[in-house]
Amino acid sequence: MLPQAYFAWRMGRATRRGAAQAARAGLAAEGGKFLLSAASFALVFAVLRPAAPAFVFVGYSVMWAVQIVGAIRMMR
């Protein structure tokens, strides 16, 4: 949830600017969201030591797919 909230916050601020600046800010926000997601994913393995890492990875993949499908549906 934290990466998605970060992205929404950055894009909320970017919409107050011009289109070109908002596009650049969107790319930066997407990069930040990716880094936060990767750090969170690594943190799960470093701190919690899950008994079934495959399930954690599958859950992450499902959430990522839901986000992509949701974004495509919103663009239509």
N, C-alpha and C positions, 0 to 999 in steps of 0.2 A: 504494500500500500504506500510505503514511503516514496519509492521512485515515481509512482503515478501521481502522488500529491505534489511532488517537486515539479514534475512536468506541467501539471495543471496550473500551478502557481506561476511558473515562468511564462507560460503561454498567456495567462491572464494579464500579466504585465506587458507582454509583447503586443497585445491587440491594441494598445493605446498609441502605438507608433505607426509609421507608414508600412506599406505592404512589404517592401524590400527588407526593412529592418525586422519586421515580424517574421519573415521567412528565415533570416539569419538566426534570429533568436530561437526559432523553432528547431533548427538544426542543433544549436547549442543545447537546448533543453532535452532533445532526444539523446544526445551524447551523454549528458549528465544522468539521465534516467537509466541509460545502459550501464554506466559505471556504478550507480547505486544498486542496480539489480545484481550485477556481478559481485559486488562487495557483500550484499545481503546473502546471496547464494553461497559464497565462500564462508561467510560467518556461520551459517547453519552447520557446515561440516566441521569448522574449527571449534565451535563452542558446544554444540549439542551432540555431536558424534551419533548421528542417526543409526539405528539398527539396520535399516533397509535403505541405503542411499539411492537405490533405483527408484523407490517410491517418491523420494524427495525430488529427484530429477524429472520423473513423469509428472508430478504435480506442478512443477515449475513450467514444464513444456505445455501442459494443458492451459495454465493461466496465460502463458504467452500467446497461444493460439486463440484463446478467447479475446484477448486484447486486439490481435490483428483482425479477426473477423468483425469485432465491434467497430474498429476504425474504418474498415471497408464499408460496413453498413451505414455508418454515419456520413460517409462521403457521397452516398447515393441520394 
